[in-house]
Amino acid sequence: MDASIWPWLGFAALIAALLAFDLGVLTKGAKTITGREALARCGAYFVIAMMFCAGILYFEGSGKALEFLTGYLIEYSLSIDNIFVIVLIFSHFSVAPQHQHRVLFWGILGAVVMRGILILAGTTLVQEFHWIMYLFGAFLVFSGIRMLRAVDEEPDMENNRVVRLVRSRFRMTEGYEGERFFVVRDGVRMMTPLFLVLILIEITDLVFAVDSIPAVFAVTTDPFIVWTSNVFAILGLRALYFGLASVIHRFHYLKYGLSLVLIAIGTKMLIMDIYKVPTALALGVTAALIGGSMLISVLKTRGEPEGAVPAEAPRWWVPGSPAKRRSTEEPAARD
């Protein structure tokens, strides 16, 4: 067997063990994950990712380690996009807290597979056609601008194209059936709304992966670094969701930071043959944009009482959902 395959197999075994431990031990059965428990899991996944980075440093050197760290930070930052959308989806479909972990577990498992396929395809394209990097860069700039324009849009979830398609093609129960995705009624297999929620989350990750994966190609074209940084970022996404879901509305300006990260990385790719931006600088810019937008958000909402909920519906871009038309009498969104 080719020696180069062993790191891939070893990493796959590590991820399989982490997921099995999570589902079989930490979250066995339906349960509600508390914010403190979620943050502890976030910390654990971060420590494991940093240990992996230390291993890369030891075996591959500081250059590859810095590429992994930068890719991980970019992916972890952009995965917060998913949290905004997941909050919207769970809120709209009234998914019970004790069933949200099951949806996110299978959603992230699917995301690992889908991103692996996209990364292998993207790596092949980049290695064969250098000009594709310019296309990726232009797409990232376009995506960042699109996200900036969608910051205060309220998505029309009922008219989401995916929701309408699934409801028109499949038999679906009226309500939830515990944590089951399918049930049999009078000999007919029926989908539950929980599986529809899972489909929406999978498609959301697929759409956002088209943004985030090219962003890592701006740092490195090593498929192993791209995939491992992606996987470690989305492994912590589930725990991060439970840690931030109740306060995510307070990070209004973070949406601007995420959009600017995409624009900055896209610009880096567009000028790569004119000026090669150092990886350390890309890491610093990403950290500054995300950290700065979070700091501004916290300062702007520091007067809100603990546990306060937003007075208006959450706003962000949801793939497949048109923006709701706002009446002239509706108050403007908070700055």
C-alpha positions in Angstrom: 0.0 0.0 0.0 1.2 3.5 -0.9 2.7 5.1 2.2 1.0 8.4 1.5 -2.4 6.8 2.1 -1.7 6.1 5.8 -2.2 9.7 7.1 -5.6 9.7 5.4 -6.6 6.4 6.9 -5.3 7.4 10.3 -7.2 10.7 10.2 -10.4 8.9 9.1 -10.1 6.4 11.9 -9.6 9.3 14.4 -12.8 11.1 13.2 -14.8 7.9 13.2 -13.7 7.3 16.8 -14.6 10.9 17.9 -18.0 10.6 16.3 -18.7 7.2 17.8 -17.7 8.5 21.2 -19.9 11.6 20.8 -23.0 9.7 19.7 -22.6 6.5 21.8 -21.3 7.9 25.0 -21.6 11.7 25.4 -25.1 12.0 23.8 -26.7 8.6 24.1 -30.4 9.1 23.4 -32.4 12.3 23.2 -31.1 15.0 25.5 -30.8 18.7 25.7 -27.2 20.0 25.7 -26.6 22.9 28.1 -24.5 25.9 27.1 -21.8 25.0 29.6 -21.5 21.4 28.3 -21.5 22.7 24.7 -18.6 25.1 25.4 -16.7 22.3 27.1 -17.0 20.2 24.0 -15.9 23.1 21.8 -12.8 23.4 24.0 -12.1 19.7 23.7 -12.4 19.7 19.9 -10.2 22.8 19.8 -7.5 21.1 21.9 -7.6 18.0 19.7 -7.3 20.2 16.6 -4.3 21.9 18.1 -2.7 18.6 19.0 -3.1 17.5 15.4 -1.5 20.8 14.4 1.4 20.1 16.7 1.7 16.7 15.0 1.9 18.4 11.6 4.5 20.8 13.0 6.6 17.8 14.2 6.4 15.7 11.0 5.9 18.3 8.2 7.4 21.5 9.6 6.2 25.0 10.5 5.0 25.9 7.0 2.4 23.1 6.8 1.5 23.7 10.4 0.8 27.4 9.7 -1.2 26.4 6.7 -3.4 24.1 8.8 -3.8 26.6 11.5 -4.8 29.4 9.1 -7.2 27.0 7.2 -8.7 25.9 10.4 -9.4 29.4 11.6 -10.9 30.4 8.3 -13.1 27.4 8.2 -14.1 27.7 11.8 -15.0 31.3 11.3 -17.0 30.7 8.2 -18.8 27.8 9.9 -20.5 30.4 12.1 -22.5 31.2 9.0 -24.1 27.8 9.4 -25.0 28.6 13.0 -27.0 31.6 12.0 -28.9 29.5 9.4 -29.4 26.6 11.8 -30.9 28.9 14.4 -33.3 30.1 11.7 -34.2 26.6 10.6 -34.7 25.2 14.0 -36.7 28.2 15.1 -39.0 28.2 12.1 -39.7 24.4 12.3 -39.9 24.4 16.1 -37.5 21.6 16.6 -37.4 20.5 20.2 -34.0 21.1 21.9 -33.6 17.4 22.8 -33.8 16.4 19.1 -31.5 19.0 17.7 -28.3 17.1 18.5 -29.5 14.1 16.4 -30.2 16.3 13.4 -26.8 18.1 13.7 -24.9 14.8 14.2 -26.2 13.3 10.9 -25.9 16.7 9.2 -22.2 17.0 10.1 -21.5 13.3 9.2 -22.9 14.1 5.7 -20.9 17.3 5.6 -17.7 15.4 6.2 -18.4 13.1 3.2 -19.6 15.9 0.9 -16.7 18.2 1.7 -14.2 15.4 1.1 -15.6 14.9 -2.4 -15.6 18.7 -3.1 -12.0 19.0 -1.8 -10.7 16.2 -4.0 -12.5 17.7 -7.0 -11.3 21.2 -6.3 -7.7 20.0 -5.8 -7.7 18.2 -9.1 -9.1 21.4 -10.8 -6.5 23.6 -9.2 -3.6 21.3 -10.1 -4.7 21.0 -13.7 -5.9 24.5 -14.3 -4.1 27.4 -12.5 -6.7 29.9 -13.8 -9.4 28.3 -11.7 -7.9 30.1 -8.7 -9.0 33.4 -10.3 -12.5 32.0 -10.7 -12.5 30.9 -7.1 -11.3 34.4 -6.0 -13.9 36.2 -8.0 -16.6 33.9 -6.6 -15.5 34.5 -3.1 -15.6 38.3 -3.6 -19.1 37.9 -5.1 -20.2 35.7 -2.2 -18.9 38.2 0.3 -20.8 41.1 -1.3 -24.0 38.9 -1.6 -23.8 38.1 2.1 -23.3 41.8 3.0 -26.5 42.6 1.2 -28.4 39.8 3.0 -27.4 40.9 6.5 -30.8 42.4 7.3 -33.0 40.2 5.1 -35.6 38.1 6.7 -35.8 34.8 4.7 -39.2 33.4 3.6 -38.8 29.9 4.9 -42.3 28.7 3.8 -41.5 29.6 0.2 -38.0 27.9 0.3 -37.5 26.0 -2.9 -36.2 22.9 -1.1 -39.1 22.8 1.3 -41.7 23.2 -1.5 -40.0 20.5 -3.6 -39.8 17.9 -0.7 -43.3 18.5 0.4 -44.6 18.1 -3.1 -42.7 14.9 -3.8 -42.9 12.9 -0.5 -45.5 11.9 2.0 -44.9 13.7 5.2 -46.4 13.4 8.7 -48.3 16.4 10.1 -46.1 16.6 13.2 -42.9 15.2 14.7 -42.5 11.6 15.7 -39.9 11.9 18.5 -36.4 11.8 17.0 -37.4 9.6 14.1 -36.8 10.6 10.5 -39.3 8.1 9.0 -42.4 6.3 10.2 -44.8 3.7 8.7 -48.5 4.6 8.7 -51.0 2.0 7.3 -48.2 0.3 5.4 -46.9 3.6 3.9 -43.4 4.9 4.8 -43.7 8.6 5.6 -41.1 11.3 6.1 -41.2 13.4 9.3 -40.6 17.1 9.4 -37.3 16.3 11.3 -35.9 14.7 8.1 -36.9 17.8 6.1 -34.9 19.9 8.6 -31.9 17.6 8.1 -32.2 18.0 4.3 -32.2 21.8 4.7 -29.2 21.7 6.9 -27.3 19.4 4.6 -28.0 21.7 1.6 -27.1 24.7 3.6 -23.7 23.2 4.4 -23.2 22.2 0.8 -23.8 25.7 -0.4 -21.6 27.3 2.2 -18.9 24.7 1.5 -18.7 26.1 -2.0 -17.7 29.4 -0.4 -15.4 28.1 2.4 -13.4 25.4 0.6 -12.1 27.8 -2.1 -11.2 30.1 0.7 -8.7 27.5 2.1 -7.3 27.0 -1.4 -6.1 30.6 -1.0 -3.8 29.3 1.8 -2.8 25.9 0.5 -3.6 23.4 -2.2 -2.5 20.4 -0.2 -5.6 18.3 -0.2 -4.8 16.7 3.2 -4.4 20.1 4.9 -7.6 21.4 3.3 -9.6 18.4 4.3 -8.3 18.0 7.8 -8.8 21.7 8.6 -12.3 21.5 7.2 -13.3 18.5 9.1 -11.9 19.7 12.5 -13.8 23.0 11.9 -17.2 21.3 11.3 -16.7 18.8 14.1 -16.8 21.7 16.5 -19.8 23.2 14.7 -22.4 21.2 16.5 -21.0 22.0 20.0 -20.5 25.6 18.9 -24.2 25.8 17.9 -25.4 24.7 21.4 -23.0 27.2 23.0 -24.0 30.2 20.9 -27.6 29.5 19.9 -29.2 31.5 22.7 -26.9 34.5 22.2 -26.2 34.4 18.5 -28.6 37.4 17.9 -26.2 39.5 19.9 -23.4 39.0 17.3 -25.1 41.1 14.7 -21.9 42.6 13.4 -20.2 39.2 13.1 -22.1 38.8 9.8 -20.2 41.8 8.4 -16.9 40.3 9.6 -17.6 37.0 7.9 -18.5 38.7 4.7 -15.4 40.8 4.7 -13.3 37.6 5.4 -14.6 36.2 2.1 -13.9 39.4 0.2 -10.4 39.6 1.7 -9.5 36.0 0.8 -11.0 36.3 -2.6 -8.9 39.4 -3.2 -5.8 37.5 -2.1 -6.5 34.9 -4.7 -7.1 37.5 -7.5 -3.7 39.2 -6.8 -1.7 36.0 -6.1 0.4 36.4 -9.2 1.1 40.0 -8.5 1.7 39.8 -4.8 1.8 36.7 -2.7 0.2 37.5 0.6 2.1 35.7 3.4 0.1 33.0 5.2 0.8 34.6 8.6 -0.7 37.9 7.3 -3.8 36.1 6.0 -4.2 34.5 9.5 -3.8 37.9 11.1 -6.4 39.6 8.9 -8.9 36.8 9.4 -8.5 36.9 13.2 -8.7 40.7 13.2 -12.0 40.8 11.1 -13.7 38.1 13.2 -12.4 39.2 16.5 -13.2 42.9 15.8 -16.7 42.2 14.6 -17.4 40.1 17.7 -16.0 42.8 20.0 -18.2 45.5 18.4 -21.2 43.2 18.7 -20.6 42.6 22.3 -20.1 46.3 23.1 -23.2 47.2 21.2 -25.3 44.7 23.2 -23.7 45.0 26.6 -26.7 46.7 28.0 -29.1 43.8 27.1 -30.3 41.8 30.1 -29.1 38.2 30.4 -31.4 35.8 28.5 -33.0 38.6 26.4 -34.4 37.5 23.1 -34.5 39.6 20.0 -37.7 41.5 19.4 -37.7 40.8 15.7 -37.4 37.7 13.6 -33.8 36.5 12.9 -32.3 37.7 9.7 -29.7 36.1 7.4 -29.5 34.4 4.0 -30.9 30.9 3.8 -30.1 28.9 0.6 -33.3 28.6 -1.5 -35.3 31.1 0.5 -36.4 34.4 -1.1 -36.3 37.5 1.1 -39.6 38.5 2.7 -41.0 41.7 1.5 -41.0 44.3 4.3 -43.9 46.6 4.6 -43.3 50.3 4.7 -44.6 50.4 8.3 -42.1 47.8 9.6 -39.4 49.3 11.7 -35.9 49.1 10.3 -33.5 46.4 11.6 -31.2 47.3 14.5 -27.8 48.5 13.4 
